[in-house]
Amino acid sequence: MEVIILILLALILLFYFKSKARKLKNVIKYLTSEEKKILQEKVLFYTKLTNEEQLEFEHRMIMFLNQIQIVPYGCRFEPEDRVLIAASAIIPVFGFKNWQYPNISTIYLLPNAFNKEFQYVGNDNQRNILGVVGQGKLSNKMILSQAALRHGFDNKTDKRNTAIHEFVHLIDMADGDIDGLPESIMESPYTLPWLDLIHCKMDEIEEGDSDINPYGGTSKIEFFAVASEYFFERPKLLRRKHPELYEKLARFFNQDLA
């Protein structure tokens, strides 16, 4: 009996060390020259950083990629996708040196827009979702459209970036609630002025008197994410057209991009 127990223990230890070795083998230690080229060509935010800041940005991308799993479904997963996902995660939190996402472990990449059942093929006109994060069965998960991910970095003038939008939702959610009030990065004295500004800007959207994505008028949650997309994609334009909103977001994210 003792011999059987020893054999079982040996097998368990062997399995454990093999599993640990496989995980270590998959650890990303540096970005390849191809990935750095993608950063330079696709990620405008990165190109505007100093050399020292670029090294920090790369390091934080590597840390993020080692903490999450990216699972492609129905699409060919390319180095470009890995780089753009990691860059989207780091851009909104680059002003916070020790930030780590506590609420994401897996990102599922689908080829196109999808519906509420996560179907991404066919002629279903309900396939209008580009990205989603959430709770319940989506806890610690993100689902992204590959086409939307790439478009967010190919088009640098449309004030939209789906992946950044979803990561901003995760920042909002980090305090336990997704409510358009990112308490983890916002001091309480700014809560009421921020709410007042949100309502004012949402009214402008509803009246058709705003260049902010109309989706931002559907709720405080979506306004925060949509306004953040605008902030990171077109900071100078946002500062010119919505100076108070720009100043609030620059304070929230600890980044004065304009």
MOGIQUI-V347660 format. One record per residue. SS is DSSP state (alpha for helix, beta for strand, coil for the rest). PSI is psi in radians with two decimals (NA if undefined). Layout:
SS|PSI  SS|PSI
//
This chain:
coil|-0.74  alpha|-0.65  alpha|-0.75  alpha|-0.74  alpha|-0.75  alpha|-0.70  alpha|-0.76  alpha|-0.75  alpha|-0.70  alpha|-0.72  alpha|-0.71  alpha|-0.79  alpha|-0.68  alpha|-0.78  alpha|-0.73  alpha|-0.84  alpha|-0.58  alpha|-0.72  alpha|-0.74  alpha|-0.66  alpha|-0.69  alpha|-0.73  alpha|-0.75  alpha|-0.61  alpha|-0.55  coil|-0.01  coil|2.30  coil|2.18  coil|-0.39  coil|2.82  coil|2.45  coil|2.91  alpha|-0.61  alpha|-0.74  alpha|-0.65  alpha|-0.62  alpha|-0.71  alpha|-0.75  alpha|-0.81  alpha|-0.63  alpha|-0.52  alpha|-0.52  coil|1.65  alpha|-0.67  alpha|-0.80  alpha|-0.73  alpha|-0.39  coil|-0.04  coil|2.74  coil|2.93  alpha|-0.73  alpha|-0.74  alpha|-0.62  alpha|-0.70  alpha|-0.72  alpha|-0.73  alpha|-0.79  alpha|-0.77  alpha|-0.73  alpha|-0.57  alpha|-0.79  alpha|-0.78  alpha|-0.76  alpha|-0.81  alpha|-0.50  alpha|-0.19  alpha|-0.25  coil|2.85  beta|2.32  beta|2.15  beta|1.93  beta|2.47  beta|2.08  coil|0.27  coil|2.76  coil|2.06  coil|2.08  coil|2.79  alpha|-0.59  alpha|-0.72  alpha|-0.76  alpha|-0.76  alpha|-0.79  alpha|-0.63  alpha|-0.83  alpha|-0.71  alpha|-0.70  alpha|-0.59  alpha|-0.67  alpha|-0.58  alpha|-0.93  coil|-0.24  coil|0.22  coil|-0.41  coil|-0.06  coil|1.83  coil|-0.55  coil|0.29  coil|2.32  coil|2.43  coil|2.08  coil|-0.05  coil|0.53  coil|2.28  coil|-0.44  beta|2.37  beta|2.14  beta|2.25  beta|2.03  beta|2.67  coil|-0.63  coil|-3.02  coil|2.69  beta|2.97  coil|-2.99  coil|-0.35  coil|0.14  coil|0.48  coil|2.33  coil|0.19  coil|2.86  coil|-3.08  coil|0.32  coil|2.04  coil|-0.03  coil|0.01  coil|1.31  coil|0.24  beta|2.26  coil|-0.40  beta|2.67  beta|2.48  beta|2.91  coil|-2.75  coil|-3.03  alpha|-2.20  alpha|-0.27  alpha|0.16  coil|2.25  coil|0.36  beta|2.64  beta|2.49  beta|2.23  beta|2.52  beta|2.20  alpha|-0.73  alpha|-0.74  alpha|-0.68  alpha|-0.87  alpha|-0.69  alpha|-0.60  alpha|-0.47  alpha|-0.34  alpha|-0.69  coil|1.89  coil|0.16  coil|-0.04  coil|0.04  coil|0.36  coil|2.50  coil|1.81  alpha|-0.79  alpha|-0.78  alpha|-0.73  alpha|-0.82  alpha|-0.64  alpha|-0.54  alpha|-0.65  alpha|-0.69  alpha|-0.65  alpha|-0.78  alpha|-0.66  alpha|-0.21  coil|-0.40  coil|0.12  coil|-0.32  coil|2.43  coil|1.78  coil|0.16  coil|0.08  coil|1.57  coil|1.34  coil|-0.44  coil|-0.34  coil|0.18  coil|2.22  coil|2.51  alpha|-0.58  alpha|-0.32  alpha|-0.02  alpha|-0.90  alpha|-0.80  alpha|-0.63  alpha|-0.76  alpha|-0.73  alpha|-0.74  alpha|-0.72  alpha|-0.88  alpha|-0.69  alpha|-0.82  alpha|-0.59  alpha|-0.62  alpha|-0.71  alpha|-0.70  alpha|-0.81  alpha|-0.60  coil|-0.01  coil|0.37  coil|0.80  coil|2.58  coil|0.12  coil|2.45  coil|2.16  alpha|-0.44  alpha|-0.45  alpha|-0.25  alpha|-0.02  coil|-0.45  coil|2.85  alpha|-0.64  alpha|-0.88  alpha|-0.52  alpha|-0.80  alpha|-0.77  alpha|-0.75  alpha|-0.78  alpha|-0.60  alpha|-0.68  alpha|-0.86  alpha|-0.78  alpha|-0.77  alpha|-0.44  alpha|-0.73  coil|1.12  alpha|-0.71  alpha|-0.69  alpha|-0.71  alpha|-0.74  alpha|-0.62  alpha|-0.73  alpha|-0.50  coil|1.18  alpha|-0.70  alpha|-0.72  alpha|-0.73  alpha|-0.82  alpha|-0.69  alpha|-0.81  alpha|-0.65  alpha|-0.65  alpha|-0.78  alpha|-0.85  alpha|-0.05  coil|0.70  coil|2.19  coil|1.39  coil|-0.47  coil|NA
//
